[in-house]
Amino acid sequence: MRHVVIGAGQVGGQLAELLLAEGHQVVQVSRSGSGAPGAEKIAASAADADALLRACAGADVIYNCVNPPYHRWPLDWPPMHAAMLRAAQETGAVLVMLGNLYAYGPVSGPMTEDLPLAATHVKGRVRAEMWERALAAGIRTTEIRGSDFFGPGSTGEAYLTTQVIRPAAENRPVVVLSDPDVPHAWTYLPDVARALLIAGADERAWGRPWHVPTSKAMTFREVAERSAALAGARRPRIVRVPRMAFHAMGWGSPKMRELRETLYQFEAPFLLDSSDFEKTFGVAPTPIDEALVASILK
């Protein structure tokens, strides 16, 4: 089968490697032309509909693994998503979208896939509209939604890995932006890539969203202390950035300014129910200790 992975970042790269390991033909599309060893690499903008259509010629499955900068979502996502929908329509390929939990908005209790897309903030509405347009496009499609990512291959976007797990394992202070004792769901990157691969190959996944298999929610403090214990480090010192300082950071950083919009996710328990995917496809999240050790080492 011919699989086109759009994006070569922390998820797209791991997905391409999994597909190649299973013997598939993989095309990886990114602005830089980078990609996994063994993949056919194409340098193109995901917003260039004609270039993307050429890259997707003969595709069986197209994966959207792109993640534009937070502050540019309302500008960057619409043309990229339109180009991907067109590619799926004209090639007949399945479109597998990498999503998140923003579209639900604030939720009381564990999030399930049947919740309404009730977000009112900008990023949540962008993601909700993308899914609604995909459903209306007359294509075979699914969206795989996870919580905040962590794990090997993490970039700076994966805050838990770079700012909590590794500092704790290295006897450095752990700096957090919110209450360190609020439970939060964390989704392991290799589990994300595996869920995308399953969704592209199994027609039972098409036509609805799914949650990536995700372990029980943990607080920043629990993650830091467990990471330190696994690494043989001392008990970590947790430093919370004062709220006024957090808001002040937004003056010089568009990313920090955008994070204010989704701060609600860290002010109350943020719980994810992934049991539907786990039962349907017979998979479970990677055991948390295994995931933390891999995050420390890579």
Rosetta blueprint (number, residue, H / E / L):
1 M L
2 R E
3 H E
4 V E
5 V E
6 I E
7 G L
8 A L
9 G L
10 Q L
11 V L
12 G H
13 G H
14 Q H
15 L H
16 A H
17 E H
18 L H
19 L H
20 L H
21 A H
22 E L
23 G L
24 H L
25 Q E
26 V E
27 V E
28 Q E
29 V E
30 S E
31 R L
32 S L
33 G L
34 S L
35 G L
36 A L
37 P L
38 G L
39 A L
40 E E
41 K E
42 I E
43 A E
44 A L
45 S L
46 A L
47 A L
48 D L
49 A H
50 D H
51 A H
52 L H
53 L H
54 R H
55 A H
56 C L
57 A L
58 G L
59 A L
60 D L
61 V E
62 I E
63 Y E
64 N E
65 C L
66 V L
67 N L
68 P L
69 P L
70 Y H
71 H H
72 R H
73 W H
74 P H
75 L H
76 D H
77 W H
78 P H
79 P H
80 M H
81 H H
82 A H
83 A H
84 M H
85 L H
86 R H
87 A H
88 A H
89 Q H
90 E H
91 T H
92 G L
93 A L
94 V E
95 L E
96 V E
97 M E
98 L E
99 G E
100 N L
101 L L
102 Y H
103 A H
104 Y H
105 G L
106 P L
107 V L
108 S L
109 G L
110 P L
111 M E
112 T L
113 E L
114 D L
115 L L
116 P L
117 L L
118 A L
119 A L
120 T L
121 H L
122 V H
123 K H
124 G H
125 R H
126 V H
127 R H
128 A H
129 E H
130 M H
131 W H
132 E H
133 R H
134 A H
135 L H
136 A H
137 A L
138 G L
139 I L
140 R L
141 T E
142 T E
143 E E
144 I E
145 R E
146 G L
147 S L
148 D E
149 F E
150 F E
151 G L
152 P L
153 G L
154 S L
155 T L
156 G L
157 E L
158 A L
159 Y H
160 L H
161 T H
162 T H
163 Q H
164 V H
165 I H
166 R H
167 P H
168 A H
169 A H
170 E L
171 N L
172 R L
173 P L
174 V E
175 V E
176 V E
177 L L
178 S L
179 D L
180 P L
181 D L
182 V L
183 P L
184 H E
185 A L
186 W E
187 T E
188 Y E
189 L H
190 P H
191 D H
192 V H
193 A H
194 R H
195 A H
196 L H
197 L H
198 I H
199 A H
200 G H
201 A H
202 D L
203 E H
204 R H
205 A H
206 W L
207 G L
208 R L
209 P E
210 W E
211 H E
212 V L
213 P L
214 T L
215 S L
216 K L
217 A L
218 M E
219 T L
220 F H
221 R H
222 E H
223 V H
224 A H
225 E H
226 R H
227 S H
228 A H
229 A H
230 L H
231 A H
232 G L
233 A L
234 R L
235 R L
236 P L
237 R L
238 I E
239 V E
240 R E
241 V L
242 P L
243 R H
244 M H
245 A H
246 F H
247 H H
248 A H
249 M H
250 G L
251 W L
252 G L
253 S L
254 P H
255 K H
256 M H
257 R H
258 E H
259 L H
260 R H
261 E H
262 T H
263 L L
264 Y H
265 Q H
266 F H
267 E H
268 A L
269 P L
270 F E
271 L L
272 L E
273 D L
274 S L
275 S H
276 D H
277 F H
278 E H
279 K H
280 T H
281 F H
282 G L
283 V L
284 A L
285 P L
286 T L
287 P L
288 I H
289 D H
290 E H
291 A H
292 L H
293 V H
294 A H
295 S H
296 I H
297 L H
298 K L
